[in-house]
Amino acid sequence: MRSVGQMDGYRRGSATSRRRRGRVIRRKEMPLWQELPLLLVVAFCLAVLIRTFLVQAFFIPSGSMENTLLIGDRVLVNKVVYDMRDPLRGEIVVFRGTDNWAPEEVEPVSQAFAAKLGRTVGDLVGVSRPGERDFIKRVIGLPGDKVSCCDAQGRILVNGEPIDEPYVEENSPLDAPPNPRQCTSRQFAEVTVPAREMFVMGDHRLVSQDARCQGPVPIDNVIGRAFVIVWPSNRFSGLSVPENWKRYSAAPAPGAAPVERPRPDPVNAVVLVPFLVSAGLSARSGLTFTSRRRRLRS
């Protein structure tokens, strides 16, 4: 049996423990005016990290990919897929054009301060218009491929194989003479794609300015693969490799060397994302690290 002194000590210890728990519970309460800004900052930082390392949304500013992509569509671009493998023929990619690539005509944008601010914030989180040197095209040839046009049916040839392209609804004229400086003709002489570069073309061949007249682009310039249309909602659909390309997409080009691309260091993202998520949960519950330790000890 416990003595009276032991019982008094037990009661005092229980009362102290209840007071500590009461203090912890009171710390869980956080005013909305404090909680909301912190959650917004955490959400913004997560959006920037996702945009930088994982996925980015791009606005389609021109008709060079119609009718696969229309002006005003927004697509999501996977920015890590090509850190694990090379591009495949038939995929739609976003890339930075070289000095040979002239900017495509785009719709005019407002120069008002509010519009500029919105574009700046949108660029940080990855929902803005692309830069004037950002392009979106379909991969036709990879390093070592021989690309030309046309066969007797007006189709492009990749390594001597004619490619059916049902997604091309308005092609360049066959009777126009080839011009290496203008993409006005469907015909062009055979091009051997240089090492570490790719040959890309728009689906709307009549208006697209692409590798036919502006030359191949370095694979290192690829930002990522466009894999889904997310806006407008009635056009939501995936951007998979067409069936007619699948039997060519995995075949290596004759004599092509594997492409080695520099890979971004994901350490910062790996470290920061759990920290930001933890901070957000802490804000939501109102618990500090100190109060958590006290709860565990009690």
GUVEX-980781 format. One record per residue (C-alpha): residue in three letters; chain; x, y, z. Coordinates in Angstrom, 2 decimals, m for minus. Last residue first. Layout:
REM residues N
<site aa="ALA" ch="A" c1="X" c2="Y" c3="Z"/>
...
END
This chain:
REM residues 298
<site aa="SER" ch="A" c1="4.76" c2="13.32" c3="m21.10"/>
<site aa="ARG" ch="A" c1="8.02" c2="12.99" c3="m23.00"/>
<site aa="LEU" ch="A" c1="6.28" c2="12.69" c3="m26.34"/>
<site aa="ARG" ch="A" c1="4.04" c2="15.64" c3="m25.64"/>
<site aa="ARG" ch="A" c1="6.97" c2="17.76" c3="m24.58"/>
<site aa="ARG" ch="A" c1="8.86" c2="16.88" c3="m27.73"/>
<site aa="ARG" ch="A" c1="5.88" c2="17.88" c3="m29.83"/>
<site aa="SER" ch="A" c1="5.52" c2="21.17" c3="m27.91"/>
<site aa="THR" ch="A" c1="9.14" c2="22.00" c3="m28.68"/>
<site aa="PHE" ch="A" c1="8.74" c2="21.22" c3="m32.38"/>
<site aa="THR" ch="A" c1="5.85" c2="23.66" c3="m32.46"/>
<site aa="LEU" ch="A" c1="2.26" c2="22.54" c3="m32.84"/>
<site aa="GLY" ch="A" c1="m0.37" c2="24.76" c3="m34.45"/>
<site aa="SER" ch="A" c1="m1.94" c2="21.79" c3="m36.20"/>
<site aa="ARG" ch="A" c1="m2.12" c2="23.44" c3="m39.61"/>
<site aa="ALA" ch="A" c1="1.09" c2="25.35" c3="m39.12"/>
<site aa="SER" ch="A" c1="2.92" c2="22.16" c3="m38.17"/>
<site aa="LEU" ch="A" c1="1.46" c2="20.42" c3="m41.18"/>
<site aa="GLY" ch="A" c1="2.75" c2="23.20" c3="m43.42"/>
<site aa="ALA" ch="A" c1="6.18" c2="23.13" c3="m41.82"/>
<site aa="SER" ch="A" c1="6.38" c2="19.36" c3="m42.27"/>
<site aa="VAL" ch="A" c1="5.44" c2="19.73" c3="m45.93"/>
<site aa="LEU" ch="A" c1="8.09" c2="22.42" c3="m46.30"/>
<site aa="PHE" ch="A" c1="10.76" c2="20.24" c3="m44.68"/>
<site aa="PRO" ch="A" c1="9.77" c2="17.18" c3="m46.70"/>
<site aa="VAL" ch="A" c1="10.08" c2="19.26" c3="m49.91"/>
<site aa="LEU" ch="A" c1="13.33" c2="20.99" c3="m48.98"/>
<site aa="VAL" ch="A" c1="15.66" c2="18.01" c3="m48.69"/>
<site aa="VAL" ch="A" c1="14.60" c2="16.10" c3="m51.79"/>
<site aa="ALA" ch="A" c1="14.36" c2="19.34" c3="m53.76"/>
<site aa="ASN" ch="A" c1="17.86" c2="20.38" c3="m52.76"/>
<site aa="VAL" ch="A" c1="19.28" c2="16.96" c3="m53.57"/>
<site aa="PRO" ch="A" c1="17.73" c2="16.81" c3="m57.05"/>
<site aa="ASP" ch="A" c1="21.00" c2="17.64" c3="m58.86"/>
<site aa="PRO" ch="A" c1="20.06" c2="18.18" c3="m62.46"/>
<site aa="ARG" ch="A" c1="21.21" c2="15.58" c3="m64.95"/>
<site aa="PRO" ch="A" c1="23.57" c2="16.33" c3="m67.79"/>
<site aa="ARG" ch="A" c1="22.58" c2="14.38" c3="m70.90"/>
<site aa="GLU" ch="A" c1="24.43" c2="11.44" c3="m72.36"/>
<site aa="VAL" ch="A" c1="23.13" c2="10.42" c3="m75.78"/>
<site aa="PRO" ch="A" c1="23.92" c2="6.91" c3="m76.94"/>
<site aa="ALA" ch="A" c1="25.94" c2="6.75" c3="m80.18"/>
<site aa="ALA" ch="A" c1="24.10" c2="6.39" c3="m83.46"/>
<site aa="GLY" ch="A" c1="25.50" c2="4.04" c3="m86.11"/>
<site aa="PRO" ch="A" c1="22.12" c2="3.43" c3="m87.73"/>
<site aa="ALA" ch="A" c1="19.42" c2="4.95" c3="m85.52"/>
<site aa="PRO" ch="A" c1="18.24" c2="2.87" c3="m82.60"/>
<site aa="ALA" ch="A" c1="14.73" c2="1.37" c3="m82.83"/>
<site aa="ALA" ch="A" c1="12.54" c2="2.30" c3="m79.84"/>
<site aa="SER" ch="A" c1="10.34" c2="4.84" c3="m81.63"/>
<site aa="TYR" ch="A" c1="10.16" c2="3.09" c3="m85.00"/>
<site aa="ARG" ch="A" c1="7.51" c2="0.46" c3="m84.25"/>
<site aa="LYS" ch="A" c1="5.71" c2="2.98" c3="m82.09"/>
<site aa="TRP" ch="A" c1="5.52" c2="5.69" c3="m84.71"/>
<site aa="ASN" ch="A" c1="2.38" c2="4.53" c3="m86.57"/>
<site aa="GLU" ch="A" c1="0.67" c2="3.92" c3="m83.22"/>
<site aa="PRO" ch="A" c1="0.94" c2="7.57" c3="m82.25"/>
<site aa="VAL" ch="A" c1="3.13" c2="8.35" c3="m79.18"/>
<site aa="SER" ch="A" c1="0.88" c2="9.53" c3="m76.37"/>
<site aa="LEU" ch="A" c1="m0.38" c2="13.04" c3="m75.81"/>
<site aa="GLY" ch="A" c1="m3.16" c2="12.45" c3="m73.27"/>
<site aa="SER" ch="A" c1="m6.51" c2="14.19" c3="m73.31"/>
<site aa="PHE" ch="A" c1="m8.43" c2="17.08" c3="m71.75"/>
<site aa="ARG" ch="A" c1="m9.91" c2="19.06" c3="m74.64"/>
<site aa="ASN" ch="A" c1="m13.24" c2="19.85" c3="m72.96"/>
<site aa="SER" ch="A" c1="m11.33" c2="21.03" c3="m69.88"/>
<site aa="PRO" ch="A" c1="m9.54" c2="23.81" c3="m71.72"/>
<site aa="TRP" ch="A" c1="m6.96" c2="23.08" c3="m70.45"/>
<site aa="VAL" ch="A" c1="m5.13" c2="19.96" c3="m69.21"/>
<site aa="ILE" ch="A" c1="m3.62" c2="18.61" c3="m72.43"/>
<site aa="VAL" ch="A" c1="m1.32" c2="15.73" c3="m71.48"/>
<site aa="PHE" ch="A" c1="2.19" c2="14.36" c3="m72.07"/>
<site aa="ALA" ch="A" c1="4.40" c2="17.22" c3="m73.27"/>
<site aa="ARG" ch="A" c1="7.95" c2="15.92" c3="m72.87"/>
<site aa="GLY" ch="A" c1="10.64" c2="18.05" c3="m71.27"/>
<site aa="ILE" ch="A" c1="12.93" c2="21.07" c3="m71.46"/>
<site aa="VAL" ch="A" c1="14.96" c2="19.78" c3="m74.41"/>
<site aa="ASN" ch="A" c1="18.00" c2="21.95" c3="m75.15"/>
<site aa="ASP" ch="A" c1="20.42" c2="19.07" c3="m74.34"/>
<site aa="ILE" ch="A" c1="18.91" c2="17.24" c3="m77.32"/>
<site aa="PRO" ch="A" c1="20.48" c2="19.90" c3="m79.50"/>
<site aa="VAL" ch="A" c1="18.21" c2="21.24" c3="m82.27"/>
<site aa="PRO" ch="A" c1="18.07" c2="20.27" c3="m85.94"/>
<site aa="GLY" ch="A" c1="17.94" c2="22.99" c3="m88.62"/>
<site aa="GLN" ch="A" c1="15.88" c2="26.08" c3="m89.22"/>
<site aa="CYS" ch="A" c1="14.47" c2="25.22" c3="m92.66"/>
<site aa="ARG" ch="A" c1="13.22" c2="21.64" c3="m92.37"/>
<site aa="ALA" ch="A" c1="13.93" c2="21.71" c3="m88.63"/>
<site aa="ASP" ch="A" c1="10.82" c2="23.78" c3="m87.95"/>
<site aa="GLN" ch="A" c1="8.76" c2="26.75" c3="m89.03"/>
<site aa="SER" ch="A" c1="5.22" c2="25.40" c3="m89.01"/>
<site aa="VAL" ch="A" c1="2.66" c2="27.08" c3="m91.24"/>
<site aa="LEU" ch="A" c1="1.80" c2="24.44" c3="m93.86"/>
<site aa="ARG" ch="A" c1="3.25" c2="21.62" c3="m91.77"/>
<site aa="HIS" ch="A" c1="0.63" c2="21.85" c3="m89.04"/>
<site aa="ASP" ch="A" c1="2.04" c2="18.86" c3="m87.10"/>
<site aa="GLY" ch="A" c1="5.23" c2="20.76" c3="m86.32"/>
<site aa="MET" ch="A" c1="8.59" c2="19.20" c3="m87.10"/>
<site aa="VAL" ch="A" c1="11.65" c2="18.08" c3="m85.12"/>
<site aa="PHE" ch="A" c1="15.05" c2="16.63" c3="m86.09"/>
<site aa="MET" ch="A" c1="17.19" c2="15.80" c3="m83.06"/>
<site aa="GLU" ch="A" c1="20.73" c2="16.57" c3="m81.90"/>
<site aa="ARG" ch="A" c1="23.39" c2="14.85" c3="m79.76"/>
<site aa="ALA" ch="A" c1="25.17" c2="13.54" c3="m82.89"/>
<site aa="PRO" ch="A" c1="24.07" c2="15.10" c3="m86.14"/>
<site aa="VAL" ch="A" c1="20.79" c2="14.16" c3="m87.89"/>
<site aa="THR" ch="A" c1="21.55" c2="13.11" c3="m91.46"/>
<site aa="VAL" ch="A" c1="19.35" c2="15.24" c3="m93.70"/>
<site aa="GLU" ch="A" c1="17.96" c2="14.09" c3="m97.02"/>
<site aa="ALA" ch="A" c1="16.77" c2="16.93" c3="m99.22"/>
<site aa="PHE" ch="A" c1="13.48" c2="18.67" c3="m98.54"/>
<site aa="GLN" ch="A" c1="10.03" c2="18.48" c3="m100.08"/>
<site aa="ARG" ch="A" c1="6.91" c2="19.64" c3="m98.27"/>
<site aa="SER" ch="A" c1="7.60" c2="23.16" c3="m99.37"/>
<site aa="THR" ch="A" c1="7.16" c2="26.49" c3="m97.61"/>
<site aa="CYS" ch="A" c1="9.54" c2="25.85" c3="m94.72"/>
<site aa="GLN" ch="A" c1="11.94" c2="28.58" c3="m95.84"/>
<site aa="ARG" ch="A" c1="15.73" c2="28.73" c3="m95.79"/>
<site aa="PRO" ch="A" c1="16.45" c2="25.29" c3="m97.31"/>
<site aa="ASN" ch="A" c1="13.93" c2="25.97" c3="m100.11"/>
<site aa="PRO" ch="A" c1="12.32" c2="22.99" c3="m101.82"/>
<site aa="PRO" ch="A" c1="10.24" c2="23.86" c3="m104.89"/>
<site aa="ALA" ch="A" c1="6.48" c2="24.03" c3="m104.24"/>
<site aa="ASP" ch="A" c1="4.61" c2="21.20" c3="m106.00"/>
<site aa="LEU" ch="A" c1="4.17" c2="19.07" c3="m102.88"/>
<site aa="PRO" ch="A" c1="2.36" c2="21.75" c3="m100.95"/>
<site aa="SER" ch="A" c1="2.88" c2="21.88" c3="m97.17"/>
<site aa="ASN" ch="A" c1="0.50" c2="19.74" c3="m95.17"/>
<site aa="GLU" ch="A" c1="m2.84" c2="20.60" c3="m93.58"/>
<site aa="GLU" ch="A" c1="m4.32" c2="17.71" c3="m91.59"/>
<site aa="VAL" ch="A" c1="m1.14" c2="16.11" c3="m90.23"/>
<site aa="TYR" ch="A" c1="m2.36" c2="13.86" c3="m87.36"/>
<site aa="PRO" ch="A" c1="m2.70" c2="10.92" c3="m89.78"/>
<site aa="GLU" ch="A" c1="1.09" c2="10.79" c3="m90.22"/>
<site aa="ASP" ch="A" c1="2.11" c2="7.68" c3="m92.17"/>
<site aa="ILE" ch="A" c1="5.90" c2="7.30" c3="m92.12"/>
<site aa="PRO" ch="A" c1="7.85" c2="6.01" c3="m95.13"/>
<site aa="GLU" ch="A" c1="10.96" c2="3.99" c3="m94.14"/>
<site aa="GLY" ch="A" c1="14.26" c2="4.89" c3="m95.84"/>
<site aa="ASN" ch="A" c1="15.99" c2="5.77" c3="m92.57"/>
<site aa="VAL" ch="A" c1="13.10" c2="8.09" c3="m91.82"/>
<site aa="LEU" ch="A" c1="11.13" c2="9.04" c3="m94.91"/>
<site aa="ILE" ch="A" c1="8.43" c2="11.71" c3="m94.99"/>
<site aa="ARG" ch="A" c1="5.26" c2="10.93" c3="m96.93"/>
<site aa="GLY" ch="A" c1="4.20" c2="12.48" c3="m100.24"/>
<site aa="GLN" ch="A" c1="2.72" c2="9.27" c3="m101.68"/>
<site aa="ALA" ch="A" c1="5.63" c2="8.68" c3="m104.09"/>
<site aa="ASP" ch="A" c1="8.11" c2="9.22" c3="m101.24"/>
<site aa="CYS" ch="A" c1="9.05" c2="12.66" c3="m99.95"/>
<site aa="CYS" ch="A" c1="10.71" c2="13.98" c3="m98.02"/>
<site aa="SER" ch="A" c1="13.90" c2="13.32" c3="m96.09"/>
<site aa="VAL" ch="A" c1="15.29" c2="12.15" c3="m92.76"/>
<site aa="LYS" ch="A" c1="18.43" c2="10.03" c3="m92.24"/>
<site aa="ASP" ch="A" c1="18.78" c2="9.14" c3="m88.57"/>
<site aa="GLY" ch="A" c1="22.23" c2="9.25" c3="m86.91"/>
<site aa="PRO" ch="A" c1="21.06" c2="11.23" c3="m83.86"/>
<site aa="LEU" ch="A" c1="17.25" c2="11.17" c3="m83.64"/>
<site aa="GLY" ch="A" c1="14.58" c2="11.99" c3="m86.23"/>
<site aa="ILE" ch="A" c1="10.92" c2="13.00" c3="m86.21"/>
<site aa="VAL" ch="A" c1="10.37" c2="14.42" c3="m82.71"/>
<site aa="ARG" ch="A" c1="7.16" c2="16.47" c3="m82.64"/>
<site aa="LYS" ch="A" c1="7.27" c2="20.19" c3="m81.86"/>
<site aa="ILE" ch="A" c1="6.90" c2="22.67" c3="m79.01"/>
<site aa="PHE" ch="A" c1="9.09" c2="25.76" c3="m78.93"/>
<site aa="ASP" ch="A" c1="10.65" c2="28.00" c3="m76.27"/>
<site aa="ARG" ch="A" c1="12.79" c2="30.86" c3="m77.59"/>
<site aa="GLU" ch="A" c1="10.05" c2="33.48" c3="m77.28"/>
<site aa="GLY" ch="A" c1="9.46" c2="32.36" c3="m73.71"/>
<site aa="PRO" ch="A" c1="6.52" c2="30.12" c3="m72.92"/>
<site aa="ARG" ch="A" c1="3.31" c2="31.63" c3="m71.56"/>
<site aa="SER" ch="A" c1="2.77" c2="31.24" c3="m67.84"/>
<site aa="VAL" ch="A" c1="1.63" c2="28.35" c3="m65.65"/>
<site aa="GLY" ch="A" c1="4.97" c2="27.23" c3="m64.17"/>
<site aa="VAL" ch="A" c1="4.88" c2="28.45" c3="m60.55"/>
<site aa="LEU" ch="A" c1="7.54" c2="31.11" c3="m61.06"/>
<site aa="ASP" ch="A" c1="6.34" c2="31.91" c3="m64.58"/>
<site aa="GLY" ch="A" c1="2.84" c2="32.53" c3="m63.31"/>
<site aa="VAL" ch="A" c1="4.14" c2="34.97" c3="m60.73"/>
<site aa="THR" ch="A" c1="5.95" c2="36.91" c3="m63.45"/>
<site aa="ARG" ch="A" c1="2.99" c2="36.69" c3="m65.85"/>
<site aa="GLY" ch="A" c1="0.66" c2="38.03" c3="m63.18"/>
<site aa="LEU" ch="A" c1="3.00" c2="40.91" c3="m62.43"/>
<site aa="LYS" ch="A" c1="3.19" c2="41.77" c3="m66.14"/>
<site aa="ALA" ch="A" c1="m0.61" c2="41.71" c3="m66.40"/>
<site aa="ALA" ch="A" c1="m1.00" c2="43.91" c3="m63.32"/>
<site aa="PHE" ch="A" c1="1.57" c2="46.39" c3="m64.67"/>
<site aa="ALA" ch="A" c1="m0.11" c2="46.68" c3="m68.06"/>
<site aa="GLN" ch="A" c1="1.85" c2="45.38" c3="m71.06"/>
<site aa="SER" ch="A" c1="m0.98" c2="43.19" c3="m72.32"/>
<site aa="VAL" ch="A" c1="m0.07" c2="40.33" c3="m74.62"/>
<site aa="PRO" ch="A" c1="m0.16" c2="40.10" c3="m78.41"/>
<site aa="GLU" ch="A" c1="m0.89" c2="36.62" c3="m79.85"/>
<site aa="VAL" ch="A" c1="2.19" c2="34.78" c3="m81.02"/>
<site aa="GLU" ch="A" c1="4.23" c2="34.63" c3="m84.20"/>
<site aa="GLU" ch="A" c1="7.01" c2="32.09" c3="m83.85"/>
<site aa="PRO" ch="A" c1="10.46" c2="33.18" c3="m82.74"/>
<site aa="ALA" ch="A" c1="13.18" c2="32.56" c3="m85.35"/>
<site aa="TRP" ch="A" c1="15.26" c2="29.43" c3="m84.82"/>
<site aa="ASN" ch="A" c1="18.81" c2="29.75" c3="m86.09"/>
<site aa="ASP" ch="A" c1="19.96" c2="31.11" c3="m82.72"/>
<site aa="THR" ch="A" c1="18.97" c2="27.78" c3="m81.17"/>
<site aa="GLY" ch="A" c1="15.50" c2="26.92" c3="m79.93"/>
<site aa="ARG" ch="A" c1="14.79" c2="25.96" c3="m76.34"/>
<site aa="PHE" ch="A" c1="12.74" c2="22.78" c3="m76.13"/>
<site aa="VAL" ch="A" c1="9.26" c2="21.42" c3="m75.51"/>
<site aa="VAL" ch="A" c1="8.70" c2="17.88" c3="m76.76"/>
<site aa="ILE" ch="A" c1="5.98" c2="15.91" c3="m78.52"/>
<site aa="GLU" ch="A" c1="6.95" c2="12.25" c3="m78.93"/>
<site aa="GLY" ch="A" c1="6.88" c2="10.58" c3="m82.36"/>
<site aa="ARG" ch="A" c1="10.48" c2="9.43" c3="m82.31"/>
<site aa="LEU" ch="A" c1="11.67" c2="8.82" c3="m78.78"/>
<site aa="PRO" ch="A" c1="13.58" c2="11.20" c3="m76.50"/>
<site aa="ASP" ch="A" c1="16.48" c2="9.73" c3="m74.48"/>
<site aa="ARG" ch="A" c1="16.13" c2="8.07" c3="m71.08"/>
<site aa="MET" ch="A" c1="16.27" c2="8.72" c3="m67.33"/>
<site aa="ASP" ch="A" c1="16.98" c2="12.45" c3="m67.30"/>
<site aa="TYR" ch="A" c1="14.64" c2="12.58" c3="m70.27"/>
<site aa="VAL" ch="A" c1="11.64" c2="11.78" c3="m68.09"/>
<site aa="VAL" ch="A" c1="12.46" c2="14.50" c3="m65.55"/>
<site aa="LYS" ch="A" c1="10.79" c2="17.61" c3="m66.98"/>
<site aa="ASN" ch="A" c1="7.36" c2="16.12" c3="m67.74"/>
<site aa="VAL" ch="A" c1="5.44" c2="18.88" c3="m69.51"/>
<site aa="LEU" ch="A" c1="1.77" c2="19.57" c3="m68.80"/>
<site aa="VAL" ch="A" c1="m0.15" c2="21.17" c3="m71.64"/>
<site aa="ARG" ch="A" c1="m2.27" c2="24.30" c3="m71.83"/>
<site aa="ASP" ch="A" c1="m4.27" c2="24.97" c3="m74.96"/>
<site aa="GLY" ch="A" c1="m4.68" c2="28.60" c3="m76.02"/>
<site aa="ILE" ch="A" c1="m3.81" c2="28.06" c3="m79.68"/>
<site aa="LEU" ch="A" c1="m4.65" c2="24.46" c3="m80.54"/>
<site aa="LEU" ch="A" c1="m2.60" c2="21.31" c3="m80.07"/>
<site aa="THR" ch="A" c1="m3.06" c2="18.16" c3="m82.18"/>
<site aa="ASN" ch="A" c1="m4.87" c2="20.20" c3="m84.77"/>
<site aa="GLU" ch="A" c1="m2.71" c2="22.15" c3="m85.00"/>
<site aa="MET" ch="A" c1="0.94" c2="21.99" c3="m83.89"/>
<site aa="SER" ch="A" c1="2.22" c2="25.17" c3="m85.60"/>
<site aa="GLY" ch="A" c1="m0.88" c2="27.14" c3="m84.58"/>
<site aa="SER" ch="A" c1="0.77" c2="29.48" c3="m82.11"/>
<site aa="PRO" ch="A" c1="0.82" c2="30.43" c3="m78.41"/>
<site aa="ILE" ch="A" c1="0.37" c2="27.02" c3="m76.70"/>
<site aa="PHE" ch="A" c1="0.61" c2="27.71" c3="m72.93"/>
<site aa="PHE" ch="A" c1="2.95" c2="25.46" c3="m70.96"/>
<site aa="ALA" ch="A" c1="2.47" c2="23.82" c3="m67.56"/>
<site aa="GLN" ch="A" c1="5.55" c2="22.50" c3="m65.77"/>
<site aa="VAL" ch="A" c1="6.26" c2="19.17" c3="m64.09"/>
<site aa="LEU" ch="A" c1="9.15" c2="17.80" c3="m62.02"/>
<site aa="PHE" ch="A" c1="12.24" c2="19.80" c3="m61.01"/>
<site aa="THR" ch="A" c1="11.62" c2="23.52" c3="m61.37"/>
<site aa="ARG" ch="A" c1="7.82" c2="23.53" c3="m61.61"/>
<site aa="ILE" ch="A" c1="7.52" c2="21.12" c3="m58.68"/>
<site aa="LEU" ch="A" c1="9.90" c2="23.26" c3="m56.62"/>
<site aa="VAL" ch="A" c1="8.04" c2="26.47" c3="m57.50"/>
<site aa="ALA" ch="A" c1="4.68" c2="24.88" c3="m56.65"/>
<site aa="LEU" ch="A" c1="6.04" c2="23.63" c3="m53.32"/>
<site aa="CYS" ch="A" c1="7.29" c2="27.11" c3="m52.47"/>
<site aa="PHE" ch="A" c1="3.89" c2="28.62" c3="m53.32"/>
<site aa="ALA" ch="A" c1="2.04" c2="26.04" c3="m51.22"/>
<site aa="VAL" ch="A" c1="4.34" c2="26.68" c3="m48.23"/>
<site aa="VAL" ch="A" c1="3.90" c2="30.45" c3="m48.60"/>
<site aa="LEU" ch="A" c1="0.12" c2="30.05" c3="m48.83"/>
<site aa="LEU" ch="A" c1="0.09" c2="27.82" c3="m45.74"/>
<site aa="LEU" ch="A" c1="2.05" c2="30.45" c3="m43.82"/>
<site aa="PRO" ch="A" c1="m0.30" c2="33.21" c3="m44.97"/>
<site aa="LEU" ch="A" c1="m3.36" c2="31.18" c3="m43.84"/>
<site aa="GLU" ch="A" c1="m2.12" c2="30.18" c3="m40.39"/>
<site aa="GLN" ch="A" c1="m1.37" c2="33.61" c3="m38.98"/>
<site aa="TRP" ch="A" c1="m4.62" c2="35.34" c3="m40.00"/>
<site aa="LEU" ch="A" c1="m6.46" c2="32.13" c3="m39.14"/>
<site aa="PRO" ch="A" c1="m5.37" c2="32.39" c3="m35.50"/>
<site aa="MET" ch="A" c1="m3.48" c2="29.38" c3="m34.18"/>
<site aa="GLU" ch="A" c1="m4.77" c2="26.96" c3="m31.52"/>
<site aa="LYS" ch="A" c1="m2.52" c2="23.96" c3="m30.99"/>
<site aa="ARG" ch="A" c1="m0.65" c2="25.89" c3="m28.31"/>
<site aa="ARG" ch="A" c1="m3.67" c2="25.58" c3="m25.99"/>
<site aa="ILE" ch="A" c1="m3.47" c2="21.80" c3="m26.24"/>
<site aa="VAL" ch="A" c1="0.19" c2="21.84" c3="m25.27"/>
<site aa="ARG" ch="A" c1="m0.49" c2="24.07" c3="m22.27"/>
<site aa="GLY" ch="A" c1="m3.29" c2="21.77" c3="m21.15"/>
<site aa="ARG" ch="A" c1="m1.02" c2="18.77" c3="m21.51"/>
<site aa="ARG" ch="A" c1="1.48" c2="20.48" c3="m19.23"/>
<site aa="ARG" ch="A" c1="m1.24" c2="21.32" c3="m16.71"/>
<site aa="ARG" ch="A" c1="m2.45" c2="17.71" c3="m16.76"/>
<site aa="SER" ch="A" c1="1.11" c2="16.44" c3="m16.11"/>
<site aa="THR" ch="A" c1="1.52" c2="18.85" c3="m13.19"/>
<site aa="ALA" ch="A" c1="m1.81" c2="17.66" c3="m11.71"/>
<site aa="SER" ch="A" c1="m0.75" c2="14.05" c3="m12.10"/>
<site aa="GLY" ch="A" c1="2.60" c2="14.74" c3="m10.41"/>
<site aa="ARG" ch="A" c1="0.86" c2="16.55" c3="m7.54"/>
<site aa="ARG" ch="A" c1="m1.55" c2="13.63" c3="m7.11"/>
<site aa="TYR" ch="A" c1="1.31" c2="11.09" c3="m7.15"/>
<site aa="GLY" ch="A" c1="3.26" c2="13.12" c3="m4.60"/>
<site aa="ASP" ch="A" c1="0.21" c2="13.29" c3="m2.33"/>
<site aa="MET" ch="A" c1="m0.30" c2="9.52" c3="m2.65"/>
<site aa="GLN" ch="A" c1="3.36" c2="8.87" c3="m1.83"/>
<site aa="GLY" ch="A" c1="3.18" c2="11.08" c3="1.22"/>
<site aa="VAL" ch="A" c1="0.00" c2="9.30" c3="2.42"/>
<site aa="SER" ch="A" c1="1.77" c2="5.95" c3="2.09"/>
<site aa="ARG" ch="A" c1="1.10" c2="3.54" c3="m0.72"/>
<site aa="MET" ch="A" c1="0.00" c2="0.00" c3="0.00"/>
END
